């Protein structure tokens, strides 16, 4: 007990120091907590803004791709309509060809009109070869048109998916 009485000033100073330290510690902790909460709020807001920007960019890209698909479908439909028109014209030409071949056969072989054998009829062989070549060319042109439109769609969709500059 004597030691306490003798050192009461030092004990009082230590108690005041301890109280002061606790106060400063507590006040500083509140400041740190407040700063941390502000930081978390700021990070949350930035994340929300980034998410909105990303969704907006995705919507922009998807709208562009959808428009390209719509344009490509219209282009393919136009190509198919043109192919149908070309097929009608080819049918008319085939009819004219058949009439011309029949006239040529009649002139070259008047005794047996309409009944020549294919091996001995050079006009018929030529007409058959040209007809097959024409039909094949029409089929290949139709395929090329559709594949070309699909390729353009793919290229334009890729370009639309690139980030805006």
GUROPA-918213 format. One record per residue: residue in three letters; x, y, z of N, C-alpha, C in turn. Coordinates in pm, whole numbers, plus 50000, padded with zeros to 5 digits. Layout:
REM residues N
alaXYZXYZXYZ/...
//
This chain:
REM residues 165
unk500814988350000500005000050000500885012650000/unk501955012350065502835023850069503385026949929/unk503595016749861504115018949727503055026349644/unk501755022849659500685029449587500625044249624/unk500755046949754500695060849797501895068749747/unk503025062049741504215069049698504185071549548/unk503565062849474503585064049328502215067749269/unk501395074149349500045077549304500075086949184/unk501045095549173501115104849059501415097148929/unk502305087548942502665079648825501475070948783/unk500755065248879499585057148849498475065648786/unk498285077548836497275086648780497645090348637/unk498915092948612499375096248476499165084348384/unk499445072248433499255060248351497765058248321/unk496905060848419495465059348399494975069648297/unk495425082048309495045092448213495535088648073/unk496765083448065497305079247937496485067847878/unk496095058147961495295046847915493935051647866/unk493315060647938492005065947897492145073647765/unk493165081747755493415089547634493655080047516/unk494485069947536494775060247430493505053047385/unk492675048947480491425042247446490515051547367/unk490465064147408489645073847337490145075747194/unk491455077747180492045079747046491835067246962/unk492035055747023491865043146950490435041546901/unk489515044546989488105043246954487705053446847/unk488165065746862487855076046763488485072646629/unk489705067946630490395064046506489725052146442/unk489255042546518488555030846466487265034746398/unk486555044246457485315048946395485615055546261/unk486695062946257487085069546132487455059146026/unk488185048946066488575038445973487335030945924/unk486415027946016485175021245977484375029845881/unk484295042745908483555051745821484195052245682/unk485525052945679486235053045551486025039945475/unk486035028745548485835015845485484425014545429/unk483445019145503482065018745455481895027445330/unk482515039045331482455047845214483115041145094/unk484245034345118484935027145011484055015944956/unk483425008245045482544997345000481385002944918/unk480805013944962479695020144890480155024644751/unk481325030744745481865035444617482115023544524/unk482685012844576482955000944494481654994644443/unk480634994344527479344988844487478734997144374/unk478815010444388478275019244284479035017444153/unk480365016244163481155014344041480825000943975/unk480634990544055480284977544001478914978043932/unk477964985043993476634986443932476714993943799/unk477505004543797477675012143672478345003643564/unk479344995843604480014987143508479054976443456/unk478224970943543477244960843501476244966843404/unk475794978943432474844985643341475494988143205/unk476734992643208477434995243081477624982243003/unk477934971443073478104958643006476784953842947/unk475694954943020474394950942968474014959342846/unk474294972342855473994981242742474794977142618/unk476064973842637476904969442525476394956242468/unk476014946942555475474934142508474184936342428/unk473334945242475472084948042405472374954542269/unk473354963442265473734969842139474224959442039/unk475084950642087475614940241998474524930741951/unk473664926542043472604917142005471634923641907/unk471324936341928470444943441834471094944141696/unk472404946441692473104946741564473074933341494/unk473314922541571473284909141512471874905841463/unk470874909341543469484906841501469164914141372/unk469624926441359469394934141236470104927741118/unk471324922941140472054916341032471354903540989/unk470834895941085470104883641052468864887040969/unk468154897441011466964901640937467334905740794/unk468404913540780468864917740647469274905640563/unk469974896140625470424884340552469244875840508/unk468244874640594467064867040556466354873540438/unk466284886740438465694893940324466524891740198/unk467844891940213468724889840098468564875740043/unk468484865840132468304851940089466944850240021/unk465914856440077464584855640015464604861839876/unk465294873139860465394879439728466164870439632/unk467224863939682468004854939596467154842939554/unk466354837839646465484826539611464414830739510/unk463874842839527462884847839430463524849439293/unk464754854739292465464856239165465754842539103/unk466074832639187466314819039136465034813139079/unk463914815739144462634810739092462324817238958/unk462554830238946462334837238819463274831738712/unk464514829138749465484823538653465064809438612/unk464504801738705464044788338672462904788838571/unk461994798538588460904800138491461454803738353/unk462414812938353463034816838226463764804938164/unk464414796838248465124785038197464144775038139/unk462994773538201461974764538147461514769138009/unk461324782137996460924787537865462014785037761/unk463274787037803464384784537711464494769737675/unk464244761037772464274746637743463184743037641/unk462024749137659460944746837561461344751537423/unk461974763137415462434768337286463524759337230/unk464404754537318465464745437274464874732537217/unk463894727037289463274714637243462614716637107/unk461964728137089461324731036959462374732236850/unk463494738736882464564740336784465184726936749/unk465394718536850465954705236826464994697036739/unk463714697936768462734690436689462754695036543/unk462864708236521462934713336383464194708736313/unk465314708936388466584704636329466554689836296/unk465954681936382465834667536356464944664936233/unk463894672636226462984670836113463704673935981/unk464574683835983465314687235862466374676835830/unk467034671535935468134662235909467644648035884/unk466494644535939465984630935921464484631535899/unk464024634935779462594636735756461794623735759/unk462464612335743461724599735735461184595335871/unk461904598435979461474593636111461454605236210/unk460504614436194460494625736287460024621536426/unk460744626536528460344624236668460794610936723/unk461484602236646461904589236698463374586336670/unk464264595736691465674592436667466274585736792/unk467274577436772467964571936889469014581936933/unk469274582337063470144592737119471584591337073/unk472024579137049473424577237012473704582236871/unk472724581336784472944585436647472484599536617/unk472014606736718471464620136698472404630436761/unk473314636236684474254645836743473564658436796/unk472524662636737471794674436787471164671236921/unk470594659336933469974655237059471004653837170/unk472174648137137473244646737237473714660437283/unk473924669237189474364682837224473314689937309/unk472054688637271470984695037347470904689137487/unk471084676037498471044669537630472194674237718/unk473394674737663474574679237739474404693737783/unk473974702137693473794716337727472674718037831/unk471624710237819470524710937916470984706938055/unk471744695938062472264691638192473234701838251/unk474074707438167475024717638214474274729938266/unk473234733738193472434745338236471734742538370/unk471164730738387470494727338512471484727138628/unk472654721538603473674720938708474174735038743/unk474364743438643474804757138667473764764838748/unk472494762538720471444769138798471454764738943/unk471634751738966471704746539103472904752239177/unk474044752339110475264757739174475124772639201/unk474484779939113474284794239135473374796739255/unk472334788539269471434789939384472184787039515/unk472984776539514473764773139634474764784339665/unk475424789439561476404800139581475754812739637/unk474574816039587473874827839639473544826339788/unk473034814639826472674812539966473914812540056/unk474964805840010476194805440091476854819040098/unk476784826539990477344840039992476604848940091/unk475274847840093474484855840188474794851640331/unk474954838540353475284833840488476674838640529/unk477604838840436478954843940466478944858740500/unk478164866440423478044880740453477414882940589/unk476394874840622475774875840753476804873340862/unk477584863140847478594859740947479614871140962/unk480064876540851481044887340853480464899940920/unk479254903540881478634915540938478314913641086/unk477874901641124477594898941266478874899941346/unk479974894941293481254896041361481654910741378/unk481484918541272481814932741280480944939841382/unk479674936141392478774942341489479144938741633/unk479754927041650480114922641785481384929041836/unk482094935841749483314942641793482934954841877/unk483784958341973483474970042057483344982741973/unk482474991642019482265004341949483545012541958/unk483855019341848485105027341846484785041941864/
//
